[in-house]
Amino acid sequence: MRIHIATDHAGLEFSTQLQHHLAAAGHEVVDHGPIDYDPLDDYPAFCIRAAQAVVRDQAEGIETLGVVFGGSGNGEQIAANKVLGVRAALVWSIATAELAREHNDANVIAIGARQHTFDEAAAFIDRFIATPFSGEERHARRIAQLAAYEQDGSLEPDPRAGQGAPVQPDVLAADDSSFDPEAG
């Protein structure tokens, strides 16, 4: 399988280890991250390029996934999810790695390289790669809804619509209420 990876300075050492780990497992690794350490580099372009490559390869029928990582993985996930067709999930455990694939058909995962040991992160990545999408109807339906929104902004009908009142989101407490979130 082809694995596109990307990081910024926060994951550069991790990236080198990961490339060797994935290659030893028989994967083709494509690195979209920095070449040299620069503490002021920025992750968005690196992660977006990796995500674009995943979508491009999948469109060509190439079996491929992506892994983006940085200090926390949060920004890297956000960057990857800006690419049309990417379903990037933040992974912090074996269970979240499995569920990202089984339920969400994630094609990219994000990991906080400063949050885990290399062995932990490698185990998450290995499980992500090994886990197939379940194909269950409910999960496929939800993924289709996300894809429709990406394409044209369409959403499923609002269940509150047609009840005679303007559709407004639920609010926990009005601004003028005496609601105290610290109480109780």
Residue frames relative to the residue before (quaternion, step in Angstrom):
aa qw qx qy qz dx dy dz
M 1.0000 0.0000 0.0000 0.0000 0.00 0.00 0.00
R 0.3861 -0.6877 0.5598 0.2541 3.55 -1.14 0.66
I 0.0903 -0.7863 0.6111 0.0165 3.56 -0.90 0.99
H 0.1899 -0.7611 0.6135 0.0908 3.55 -0.71 1.14
I 0.0487 -0.8061 0.5898 0.0028 3.56 -0.84 0.98
A 0.0306 0.7840 -0.6199 0.0094 3.55 -1.25 0.49
T 0.0409 0.7646 -0.6419 0.0407 3.50 -1.23 0.63
D 0.3394 -0.6487 0.5999 0.3227 3.50 -1.35 -0.28
H 0.8072 -0.2605 0.1818 0.4974 3.59 -1.19 -0.39
A 0.6214 0.5858 -0.3429 0.3914 3.60 1.06 -0.71
G 0.7920 0.2850 -0.1552 0.5171 3.58 1.13 -0.49
L 0.3232 0.7974 -0.4744 0.1859 3.58 1.24 0.18
E 0.6663 0.4753 -0.3096 0.4840 3.61 0.89 -0.84
F 0.6216 0.5385 -0.3200 0.4703 3.56 1.02 -0.85
S 0.6313 0.5636 -0.3247 0.4223 3.58 0.98 -0.89
T 0.6541 0.5142 -0.3147 0.4569 3.57 0.92 -0.89
Q 0.6567 0.4955 -0.3053 0.4796 3.58 0.92 -0.89
L 0.6685 0.5184 -0.3032 0.4387 3.57 0.91 -0.93
Q 0.6274 0.5397 -0.3422 0.4450 3.58 0.96 -0.78
H 0.6621 0.4881 -0.3016 0.4820 3.58 0.96 -0.84
H 0.6424 0.5354 -0.3148 0.4491 3.58 0.96 -0.89
L 0.7060 0.4585 -0.2680 0.4686 3.60 0.83 -0.98
A 0.6395 0.5152 -0.3292 0.4661 3.59 0.99 -0.77
A 0.6425 0.5207 -0.3218 0.4610 3.60 1.01 -0.78
A 0.6712 0.4716 -0.2876 0.4944 3.58 1.19 -0.54
G 0.6167 -0.6001 0.3234 0.3936 3.59 1.29 0.14
H 0.5182 0.6420 -0.4183 0.3800 3.60 1.24 0.18
E 0.3952 -0.6497 0.5890 0.2734 3.52 -1.29 0.50
V 0.1414 -0.8179 0.5560 0.0427 3.58 -0.56 1.15
V 0.0827 -0.7651 0.6380 0.0276 3.55 -0.94 0.98
D 0.1997 -0.8068 0.5520 0.0676 3.54 -0.56 1.24
H 0.1260 -0.7993 0.5864 0.0365 3.56 -0.81 1.09
G 0.5226 0.6693 -0.3861 0.3603 3.57 1.29 0.13
P 0.7398 -0.4115 0.2906 0.4460 3.54 -1.31 -0.11
I 0.4731 -0.6583 0.5111 0.2857 3.53 -1.27 0.47
D 0.7923 0.1557 -0.0508 0.5878 3.54 1.02 -0.88
Y 0.5819 -0.5800 0.4453 0.3558 3.53 -1.26 0.48
D 0.1085 0.7456 -0.6496 0.1016 3.54 -0.90 1.05
P 0.3336 -0.7903 0.4744 0.1976 3.61 -0.28 1.21
L 0.7001 0.4466 -0.2733 0.4855 3.60 1.23 -0.20
D 0.4310 0.6981 -0.4831 0.3057 3.61 1.19 0.15
D 0.3483 -0.7416 0.5480 0.1685 3.54 -1.27 0.45
Y 0.4879 -0.7236 0.4303 0.2309 3.54 -0.91 1.02
P 0.5552 0.6594 -0.4331 0.2634 3.69 0.84 -0.70
A 0.7076 0.4612 -0.2974 0.4452 3.62 0.66 -0.99
F 0.6307 0.5333 -0.3426 0.4477 3.59 0.96 -0.79
C 0.7155 0.4597 -0.2529 0.4613 3.57 0.82 -1.05
I 0.6356 0.5185 -0.3331 0.4650 3.58 1.00 -0.74
R 0.6422 0.5138 -0.3344 0.4601 3.62 0.95 -0.75
A 0.6403 0.5072 -0.3291 0.4738 3.59 0.98 -0.79
A 0.6629 0.5052 -0.3023 0.4626 3.59 0.93 -0.91
Q 0.6317 0.5229 -0.3314 0.4666 3.60 0.97 -0.80
A 0.6564 0.5152 -0.3114 0.4547 3.58 0.97 -0.83
V 0.6138 0.5367 -0.3480 0.4626 3.60 1.03 -0.73
V 0.6787 0.4859 -0.2906 0.4677 3.59 0.83 -0.99
R 0.6509 0.5189 -0.3135 0.4569 3.57 0.93 -0.89
D 0.6747 0.4865 -0.2947 0.4703 3.60 0.87 -0.94
Q 0.6593 0.5029 -0.3227 0.4563 3.59 0.88 -0.86
A 0.6317 0.5302 -0.3295 0.4597 3.60 1.03 -0.73
E 0.6916 0.4463 -0.2574 0.5062 3.58 1.19 -0.59
G 0.5626 -0.6393 0.3689 0.3724 3.58 1.28 0.12
I 0.4669 0.6606 -0.4519 0.3759 3.57 1.24 0.32
E 0.4194 -0.6901 0.5304 0.2579 3.57 -0.88 0.97
T 0.2287 0.7897 -0.5223 0.2264 3.55 -0.36 1.25
L 0.0536 -0.7537 0.6541 0.0346 3.52 -1.28 0.57
G 0.2921 -0.7616 0.5509 0.1762 3.55 -1.29 0.19
V 0.1192 -0.7522 0.6445 0.0685 3.51 -1.28 0.57
V 0.0030 -0.7785 0.6272 -0.0219 3.57 -0.76 1.09
F 0.0347 0.8160 -0.5732 0.0665 3.55 -0.97 0.77
G 0.0262 0.7574 -0.6513 0.0388 3.48 -1.30 0.57
G 0.8147 -0.2178 0.1568 0.5141 3.57 -1.10 -0.56
S 0.8213 0.1429 -0.0493 0.5501 3.57 0.75 -1.07
G 0.4425 -0.6789 0.4621 0.3601 3.57 1.14 -0.61
N 0.5343 0.6594 -0.4001 0.3459 3.59 1.19 -0.40
G 0.7106 0.4458 -0.2688 0.4734 3.59 0.69 -1.04
E 0.6313 0.5418 -0.3263 0.4488 3.56 1.05 -0.77
Q 0.6317 0.5124 -0.3225 0.4841 3.58 1.05 -0.77
I 0.6464 0.5155 -0.3218 0.4614 3.58 0.90 -0.88
A 0.6555 0.5132 -0.3142 0.4562 3.60 0.90 -0.91
A 0.6737 0.4949 -0.3032 0.4575 3.60 0.82 -0.95
N 0.6809 0.5048 -0.2916 0.4433 3.59 0.97 -0.81
K 0.5366 0.6040 -0.4152 0.4181 3.61 1.23 -0.03
V 0.6168 0.5432 -0.3363 0.4597 3.59 1.25 -0.34
L 0.4866 -0.6749 0.4823 0.2743 3.55 -0.77 1.10
G 0.7918 0.2887 -0.2279 0.4875 3.57 -0.77 1.05
V 0.6075 0.5353 -0.3629 0.4612 3.57 1.25 -0.12
R 0.0830 -0.7329 0.6738 0.0433 3.49 -1.18 0.82
A 0.0136 0.8261 -0.5590 0.0705 3.56 0.09 1.36
A 0.1245 -0.7930 0.5957 0.0290 3.54 -0.94 0.97
L 0.3950 -0.6743 0.5685 0.2571 3.55 -1.07 0.79
V 0.1143 -0.8125 0.5716 0.0098 3.57 -0.69 1.13
W 0.0122 0.8084 -0.5872 0.0397 3.56 -0.90 0.98
S 0.7760 0.1868 -0.1344 0.5873 3.60 1.25 0.16
I 0.6650 -0.4588 0.3879 0.4436 3.56 -1.30 0.15
A 0.6555 0.5272 -0.3190 0.4365 3.59 0.91 -0.89
T 0.6904 0.4584 -0.3073 0.4676 3.62 0.86 -0.83
A 0.5957 0.5495 -0.3642 0.4588 3.59 1.13 -0.53
E 0.6626 0.4968 -0.2945 0.4769 3.58 0.96 -0.89
L 0.6989 0.4827 -0.2795 0.4478 3.56 0.80 -1.01
A 0.5737 0.5850 -0.3817 0.4277 3.58 1.08 -0.62
R 0.7176 0.4051 -0.2399 0.5133 3.58 1.00 -0.80
E 0.6999 0.5073 -0.2906 0.4103 3.60 0.71 -1.09
H 0.8065 0.3033 -0.1331 0.4897 3.57 0.79 -1.02
N 0.7977 0.3233 -0.1463 0.4876 3.58 0.98 -0.82
D 0.2924 -0.7685 0.5075 0.2577 3.59 1.27 -0.17
A 0.1002 0.8174 -0.5550 0.1174 3.56 0.98 0.91
N 0.2038 -0.7797 0.5797 0.1203 3.53 -1.02 0.80
V 0.7349 0.2135 -0.1714 0.6204 3.57 1.34 -0.01
I 0.0924 -0.7589 0.6369 0.0998 3.54 -1.15 0.63
A 0.2472 -0.7303 0.6203 0.1441 3.49 -1.30 0.58
I 0.0569 -0.7920 0.6077 -0.0130 3.54 -1.01 0.90
G 0.3909 -0.6905 0.5578 0.2433 3.54 -1.11 0.73
A 0.3093 -0.7876 0.5051 0.1699 3.56 -0.30 1.25
R 0.6831 0.4545 -0.2899 0.4928 3.59 1.17 -0.47
Q 0.6305 0.5561 -0.3196 0.4371 3.57 1.28 -0.06
H 0.7854 0.2534 -0.0914 0.5573 3.58 1.23 -0.47
T 0.5180 -0.5708 0.5179 0.3710 3.52 -1.28 0.35
F 0.6469 -0.5014 0.3786 0.4322 3.57 -1.20 0.30
D 0.6586 0.5263 -0.3198 0.4324 3.59 0.88 -0.90
E 0.6329 0.5171 -0.3325 0.4707 3.59 1.00 -0.77
A 0.6947 0.4783 -0.2820 0.4573 3.56 0.78 -1.03
A 0.6364 0.5214 -0.3315 0.4618 3.59 0.97 -0.79
A 0.6337 0.5194 -0.3325 0.4671 3.60 1.02 -0.73
F 0.6278 0.5227 -0.3357 0.4691 3.61 1.01 -0.77
I 0.6783 0.4980 -0.2863 0.4582 3.55 0.89 -0.97
D 0.6421 0.5199 -0.3237 0.4611 3.58 0.93 -0.87
R 0.6680 0.4907 -0.3052 0.4688 3.60 0.93 -0.86
F 0.6140 0.5480 -0.3341 0.4593 3.58 1.01 -0.81
I 0.6836 0.4859 -0.2818 0.4660 3.58 0.86 -0.98
A 0.7215 0.4699 -0.2465 0.4449 3.59 0.94 -0.88
T 0.6656 0.5247 -0.3011 0.4370 3.59 1.16 -0.49
P 0.2735 -0.7672 0.5543 0.1711 3.60 -0.76 0.98
F 0.5771 -0.5244 0.4849 0.3961 3.53 -1.34 0.26
S 0.4942 -0.6907 0.4409 0.2904 3.59 -0.87 0.93
G 0.3152 -0.7677 0.4998 0.2480 3.59 1.07 -0.67
E 0.3685 0.7359 -0.4971 0.2748 3.60 1.23 0.07
E 0.6163 -0.6061 0.3669 0.3439 3.53 -1.00 0.91
R 0.6712 0.5106 -0.3215 0.4306 3.60 0.82 -0.90
H 0.6697 0.4758 -0.3052 0.4817 3.58 1.02 -0.73
A 0.6398 0.5156 -0.3222 0.4701 3.59 0.98 -0.82
R 0.6281 0.5404 -0.3259 0.4552 3.59 1.02 -0.79
R 0.6817 0.4870 -0.2856 0.4652 3.58 0.90 -0.90
I 0.6361 0.5093 -0.3242 0.4805 3.57 1.01 -0.76
A 0.6304 0.5263 -0.3266 0.4679 3.59 1.03 -0.76
Q 0.6315 0.5270 -0.3320 0.4617 3.60 1.03 -0.73
L 0.6458 0.5041 -0.3160 0.4785 3.58 1.00 -0.79
A 0.6551 0.5087 -0.3122 0.4633 3.58 0.97 -0.85
A 0.6315 0.5244 -0.3324 0.4644 3.60 1.01 -0.76
Y 0.6473 0.5066 -0.3227 0.4692 3.57 0.95 -0.80
E 0.6323 0.5313 -0.3278 0.4588 3.59 0.99 -0.82
Q 0.7032 0.4957 -0.2633 0.4364 3.56 0.93 -0.93
D 0.8588 0.0004 0.0659 0.5081 3.57 0.70 -1.04
G 0.5751 -0.6313 0.3670 0.3689 3.59 1.23 0.23
S 0.4566 0.7056 -0.4479 0.3051 3.59 1.22 0.09
L 0.1268 -0.7676 0.6264 0.0488 3.51 -1.20 0.76
E 0.5880 -0.5226 0.4668 0.4041 3.53 -1.29 0.32
P 0.6260 -0.5435 0.3822 0.4083 3.64 -1.12 0.51
D 0.4659 -0.6623 0.5171 0.2773 3.55 -1.12 0.78
P 0.4241 -0.7296 0.4694 0.2597 3.64 -0.65 1.04
R 0.6307 0.5335 -0.3364 0.4520 3.61 1.21 -0.32
A 0.5364 0.6346 -0.4006 0.3860 3.57 1.23 -0.40
G 0.7934 0.3222 -0.2286 0.4631 3.56 -1.13 0.64
Q 0.5626 0.5948 -0.3989 0.4131 3.59 1.19 0.25
G 0.6652 -0.5546 0.2887 0.4080 3.58 1.21 0.47
A 0.7364 0.3362 -0.2246 0.5424 3.60 1.13 -0.32
P 0.6077 -0.5373 0.4130 0.4139 3.57 -1.15 0.45
V 0.4782 -0.6687 0.4891 0.2914 3.56 -1.05 0.78
Q 0.1185 0.7632 -0.6244 0.1169 3.53 -0.74 1.13
P 0.5394 -0.6268 0.4409 0.3490 3.56 -1.04 0.66
D 0.5806 -0.5479 0.4632 0.3850 3.52 -1.25 0.45
V 0.1455 -0.7686 0.6187 0.0731 3.56 -1.10 0.73
L 0.4604 -0.6986 0.4726 0.2767 3.57 -0.84 0.93
A 0.7946 -0.1084 0.1035 0.5883 3.57 0.90 -0.85
A 0.4792 -0.6537 0.5016 0.3025 3.56 -1.05 0.75
D 0.6492 -0.5393 0.3732 0.3852 3.55 -1.21 0.55
D 0.7374 0.4089 -0.2365 0.4829 3.60 1.04 -0.67
S 0.4676 0.6929 -0.4413 0.3263 3.59 1.19 0.21
S 0.4834 -0.6470 0.5008 0.3115 3.52 -1.30 0.15
F 0.2522 0.7902 -0.5152 0.2159 3.58 1.23 0.47
D 0.0714 -0.7899 0.6091 0.0062 3.56 -0.82 1.02
P 0.2953 -0.7934 0.5002 0.1817 3.62 -0.27 1.19
E 0.6323 0.5342 -0.3338 0.4510 3.60 1.19 -0.37
A 0.6116 0.5558 -0.3555 0.4365 3.59 1.19 -0.39
G 0.7801 0.3718 -0.2567 0.4328 3.53 -1.16 0.55
